Amino acid sequence: MRVPTASSRVEALFAANVAAAELRGDGAPEALFPAEADYVRSAVPKRVREFAAGRMCARQAMGRYGISQFVLRAAADRQPLWPDTLVGSISHTTGFCVAVVGRKADWLALGLDTEVVGAPPEEVWSTICGPGDIEWCNALPPDARAAAVTLVFAAKEAFYKCQYPLTGEWLDFHDLSVVPSEWGPEEGTFLVQQTRPLAVTQFVSAPLEGRYAFHDGLITAGFGLSRGAIRSGRSVSLVVPEDLHHRKQDDLDVQHR
Ligand SMILES: CC(C)(COP(=O)(O)OP(=O)(O)OC[C@H]1O[C@@H](n2cnc3c(N)ncnc32)[C@H](O)[C@@H]1OP(=O)(O)O)[C@@H](O)C(=O)NCCC(=O)NCCS
């Protein structure tokens, strides 16, 4: 059975204070706890393997915070239900899986997304990219555009996965635009700009900045909201999906500390 390894490259996508693990190849279904296996009982084998890969990576990363035998359940909306003290994110793509976790004392939420560079077919580029993204992509050499669209895609998915556990808000690709700092280097930063008011920006101040890295024919984007980004003096009660109501109220009343 392959085992996940610590991922310094993914940890470098976040400012500090995270633990990440990655796994190449398939996850092992036998590594799932029974309650986790129940969640994918009727799924096709490929989905069971990717789900197992995610749980294996998450387990490795949580172990770095001393949590080794945690059953990582999924909510009805699919988001992982992390231990009370941690937040995190999981992503899998062909032959690769990664998870990141951090302490709730440091982070409001974390988001991660990995994509195969060039995977989004050209016919969906206009779904992924709004006018601002298209303008940026069209300014690049034509042979760079497929990779650039993949960057926009991964950045939006990472941001989505970061904000969702806090707000429960569903976002369309065109609700955001992504502004990479530059094009060329294998690693860099990007800003997320809202094209309509987003719930998360009511209590987190700009800039909304993430990081990406191209590696092994893939791109991984990371987005974190640190406790330090909470708007000064704001106290916001967040609307969350029904299946999150079991969480402690102090998780949901975000206050400047
Ligand atoms: C969840 C989603 C963002 C990515 O899923 P995906 O394409 O299968 O890609 P990934 O493998 O990278 O991520 C899946 C993992 O994300 C996590 N996840 C799923 N839903 C989530 C949510 N709502 N919030 C946070 N994390 C979530 C899960 O851990 C899941 O893996 P698992 O089911 O094996 O545990 C996407 O499917 C989705 O729900 N999109 C709807 C909204 C959207 O994409 N809007 C455009 C972006 S702004």
The ligand as an SDF file (V2000), in Angstrom:
LIG
                    3D

 48 50  0  0  0  0  0  0  0  0999 V2000
  -16.1970   20.5420   -4.4170 C   0  0  0  0  0  0  0  0  0  0  0  0
  -15.7330   21.1460   -5.7260 C   0  0  0  0  0  0  0  0  0  0  0  0
  -15.3650   22.6010   -5.4820 C   0  0  0  0  0  0  0  0  0  0  0  0
  -14.4820   20.4300   -6.2160 C   0  0  0  0  0  0  0  0  0  0  0  0
  -14.7330   19.0560   -6.4050 O   0  0  0  0  0  0  0  0  0  0  0  0
  -13.9320   18.1580   -7.4470 P   0  0  0  0  0  0  0  0  0  0  0  0
  -14.0460   18.7500   -8.7620 O   0  0  0  0  0  0  0  0  0  0  0  0
  -14.3560   16.7640   -7.3060 O   0  0  0  0  0  0  0  0  0  0  0  0
  -12.4530   18.3700   -7.0490 O   0  0  0  0  0  0  0  0  0  0  0  0
  -11.4550   17.9540   -5.8920 P   0  0  0  0  0  0  0  0  0  0  0  0
  -11.0400   16.5390   -5.9830 O   0  0  0  0  0  0  0  0  0  0  0  0
  -10.3740   18.9290   -5.9950 O   0  0  0  0  0  0  0  0  0  0  0  0
  -12.1790   18.2060   -4.4850 O   0  0  0  0  0  0  0  0  0  0  0  0
  -13.0520   17.3100   -3.9360 C   0  0  0  0  0  0  0  0  0  0  0  0
  -12.9180   17.3960   -2.4350 C   0  0  0  0  0  0  0  0  0  0  0  0
  -13.2950   18.6840   -1.9860 O   0  0  0  0  0  0  0  0  0  0  0  0
  -13.9310   18.5610   -0.7040 C   0  0  0  0  0  0  0  0  0  0  0  0
  -15.2170   19.2200   -0.8050 N   0  0  0  0  0  0  0  0  0  0  0  0
  -16.3230   18.8150   -1.4450 C   0  0  0  0  0  0  0  0  0  0  0  0
  -17.3040   19.7190   -1.3260 N   0  0  0  0  0  0  0  0  0  0  0  0
  -16.8050   20.7290   -0.6040 C   0  0  0  0  0  0  0  0  0  0  0  0
  -17.3300   21.9540   -0.1410 C   0  0  0  0  0  0  0  0  0  0  0  0
  -18.5750   22.3170   -0.4180 N   0  0  0  0  0  0  0  0  0  0  0  0
  -16.5480   22.7640    0.5920 N   0  0  0  0  0  0  0  0  0  0  0  0
  -15.2760   22.4120    0.8840 C   0  0  0  0  0  0  0  0  0  0  0  0
  -14.7100   21.2370    0.4730 N   0  0  0  0  0  0  0  0  0  0  0  0
  -15.4790   20.4230   -0.2620 C   0  0  0  0  0  0  0  0  0  0  0  0
  -14.0550   17.0840   -0.4110 C   0  0  0  0  0  0  0  0  0  0  0  0
  -13.0200   16.7340    0.4820 O   0  0  0  0  0  0  0  0  0  0  0  0
  -13.8550   16.4390   -1.7620 C   0  0  0  0  0  0  0  0  0  0  0  0
  -13.2200   15.1980   -1.7420 O   0  0  0  0  0  0  0  0  0  0  0  0
  -13.8980   13.9130   -1.0560 P   0  0  0  0  0  0  0  0  0  0  0  0
  -15.3500   13.9460   -1.4310 O   0  0  0  0  0  0  0  0  0  0  0  0
  -13.1490   12.7650   -1.6090 O   0  0  0  0  0  0  0  0  0  0  0  0
  -13.6910   14.1190    0.4300 O   0  0  0  0  0  0  0  0  0  0  0  0
  -16.7910   21.1050   -6.8270 C   0  0  0  0  0  0  0  0  0  0  0  0
  -17.1530   19.8440   -7.1960 O   0  0  0  0  0  0  0  0  0  0  0  0
  -18.0550   21.8040   -6.4540 C   0  0  0  0  0  0  0  0  0  0  0  0
  -18.8260   21.4080   -5.5960 O   0  0  0  0  0  0  0  0  0  0  0  0
  -18.2970   22.9070   -7.1500 N   0  0  0  0  0  0  0  0  0  0  0  0
  -19.4590   23.7050   -7.0140 C   0  0  0  0  0  0  0  0  0  0  0  0
  -19.1540   25.1840   -7.0390 C   0  0  0  0  0  0  0  0  0  0  0  0
  -18.1110   25.6140   -7.9880 C   0  0  0  0  0  0  0  0  0  0  0  0
  -17.2660   24.8690   -8.4760 O   0  0  0  0  0  0  0  0  0  0  0  0
  -18.1280   26.9020   -8.3210 N   0  0  0  0  0  0  0  0  0  0  0  0
  -17.1260   27.4720   -9.1460 C   0  0  0  0  0  0  0  0  0  0  0  0
  -15.9150   27.8340   -8.3830 C   0  0  0  0  0  0  0  0  0  0  0  0
  -16.0660   29.4850   -7.8150 S   0  0  0  0  0  0  0  0  0  0  0  0
  1  2  1  0
  2  3  1  0
  2  4  1  0
  2 36  1  0
  4  5  1  0
  5  6  1  0
  6  7  2  0
  6  8  1  0
  6  9  1  0
  9 10  1  0
 10 11  2  0
 10 12  1  0
 10 13  1  0
 13 14  1  0
 14 15  1  0
 15 16  1  0
 15 30  1  0
 16 17  1  0
 17 18  1  0
 17 28  1  0
 18 19  1  0
 18 27  1  0
 19 20  2  0
 20 21  1  0
 21 22  1  0
 21 27  2  0
 22 23  1  0
 22 24  2  0
 24 25  1  0
 25 26  2  0
 26 27  1  0
 28 29  1  0
 28 30  1  0
 30 31  1  0
 31 32  1  0
 32 33  2  0
 32 34  1  0
 32 35  1  0
 36 37  1  0
 36 38  1  0
 38 39  2  0
 38 40  1  0
 40 41  1  0
 41 42  1  0
 42 43  1  0
 43 44  2  0
 43 45  1  0
 45 46  1  0
 46 47  1  0
 47 48  1  0
M  END
$$$$
